Amino acid sequence: MEVIDDFVHDLPMVQVSLSDFKPLPEGDRQYPLEYIENNGVIRLKEDDDMVFVGVVDTKNYTLLENLKNFHKKRIIFCALDKNDFSAYLSERLAASSMDEEGAEKPENEKILLDKLANDAPIVMLVNSIMIEAIRKGASDIHIEGFDDEVYVRYRIDGHLKTVSKIDKDRFAAVASRLKIMSNLNIMEKRLPQDGRISVHLGDDEIDLRVSIIPIANGESLVLRLFNKKRTLLKLGETGLSEEQLAEFRHKCNTPNGLLLVTGPTGSGKTTTLSAVLQELNSEHVKIITIEDPIEYVTKGINQIQTNERIGLTFDSILRRVLRQDPNIVMVGEIRDSETAELSIRAALTGHLVFSTLHTNDSVSVITRLRNMGIEPYLLAAVLRGSLAQRLVRQICSHCREQVKPSPAEIGLLNRFKIPAKTPIFEGKGCEECNGTGYKGRLGVFEYFSVNPEVEEMIIKGVKDSLIKEYLVSRGMKTLLADGIDKIINGVTTISEVERAVSG
């Protein structure tokens, strides 16, 4: 094993493995745990004449100089692999937590490390957080470290709920464990980091996208859950009414043009598009999707993951995708003028293009694309239809019961000329729905197809509000009207529709 004596600025240190030095010094013969974590340094071996020190950042010359002055003896610095160091640090942090709880510390360090790796309290805690989230059907896990406590929250059916609290002194170990699992830098606490974890629970295969950002008093860790083996919704199961479904399906089977799904983040746009592509998928059609991230893997569809760090953006991929002779192209989101222009061009050249936009309603896509530089005559030529959507929670079928509407709710029903005696339902809360009264979600929709009159309005630059008035007069159901229908049918509640639909 070759190492560099003292430190030489113009020569790299040779990387070593911690296993070469085990058992490592412990107790008073090792640096404090906080110093090890903050500086990325470990005392590897020491005798009366010299000390071997492992460092992660071999260019931190201030640290190396300080260590040289501290030891007052011959010092040999060795470069450490970050993953090797992270694994060691995680074990130390877990061991520290176990010691604080009064557990006995095995005399043989190898036995201790093996036990911690397989049965450590921190490992079990992290695993239990993820397992419980999967079993409860959570879409996201939030772990946030504040001054006094650490909060664990699950987002279930779109709503965040605190499920447990963790002692503040255990947060560093929990964060380190998650960083190791997602192949992130355990030492980095100043910059945001993104990673992923794959876990198996029974027959389920869960992909967790990990996002970590520094906050004022620590770090915020968010894990988004994707069940790779979950049965995808069919288009008829999304919540579209029979009329909306028939009209939307008709446009989805046109040979070319642009179809848009709109709504805020988390409104189910990707689920709807995945359901559409499932219906259109066949051996006679080539479908290519450009996504960020790929949420639903579908057999027979060419799915491409964007990666801005290496230049794989929506527009750069779309330019090349059109050379692949696709029939249908799905662009995850139209974010800028370049992607909008390329999507329009693809629709003009004989492709059926699906994409999403962030707008408040279906008609607003017209102004949004015009603001992105799309000429009105081009937009009128390619736009086939637009579907706006929101998600509302469904009343739990196990505890659903009829209730008397409040005066405010009666006012809302009167606004749509619905008799005040119309039965209104709510969930009283039960074990099946974790006491919330809701279980599952479905969409509230607003859809319009472009006809010759709408084309003419787009070319003339008619305001969105006037176009919407015309469409409503021709029978278009607004988001709020669709929500009211679902209230009358006993599927959801007035408060859910009011929350999800503005206006």
Number of C-alpha atoms within 10 A of each C-alpha: 6 9 16 15 13 14 20 10 9 6 8 14 22 14 18 18 14 17 10 10 13 12 13 16 15 12 8 7 12 15 15 12 15 10 11 18 21 12 14 21 25 26 19 24 18 15 8 7 9 14 18 19 20 24 26 21 16 21 13 11 13 9 16 20 12 10 15 19 11 9 11 11 13 13 21 19 25 26 20 23 15 17 15 14 24 23 16 15 23 26 24 18 24 25 22 17 19 18 12 11 10 8 11 9 13 11 8 9 14 12 11 15 18 12 14 21 15 10 11 18 18 25 19 12 14 15 15 12 17 20 15 13 20 20 9 13 17 21 20 23 25 19 24 24 27 16 9 11 15 21 19 20 22 27 18 19 18 17 12 16 13 13 12 12 14 17 11 15 16 18 22 18 23 21 23 23 26 23 26 18 15 19 15 21 15 23 18 13 16 11 10 14 17 16 17 18 18 15 14 11 11 6 8 13 15 20 18 22 18 22 18 22 16 17 15 9 11 18 22 20 23 21 23 18 23 20 20 16 12 12 8 17 14 15 20 15 13 19 19 20 17 10 11 19 15 13 14 22 15 11 18 22 12 12 13 21 26 27 22 24 26 27 21 16 11 11 20 20 27 20 18 23 19 22 19 20 23 18 14 17 16 12 8 8 13 17 23 24 25 24 20 16 12 16 16 19 13 15 9 14 17 14 18 18 17 20 14 11 7 7 11 15 17 26 23 15 19 22 14 9 17 18 8 11 11 17 17 26 26 24 24 22 22 22 14 13 16 15 21 22 19 18 26 21 18 23 25 19 12 15 22 26 29 25 23 24 23 19 18 18 24 26 24 20 24 22 17 14 20 17 11 16 13 17 14 19 14 17 21 19 17 24 23 23 22 27 23 29 30 25 26 27 22 23 27 23 16 16 18 18 16 12 12 14 17 10 10 10 17 17 14 16 20 12 10 11 9 14 11 16 10 14 15 20 21 24 23 18 18 15 10 14 19 11 14 15 22 27 20 15 20 21 24 27 26 26 25 24 18 18 12 9 11 18 19 15 16 24 15 11 15 14 14 17 11 12 19 19 11 14 20 13 10 10 9 19 20 22 24 19 17 19 28 22 15 22 24 17 14 19 22 26 24 22 12 16 23 16 10 17 19 10 6
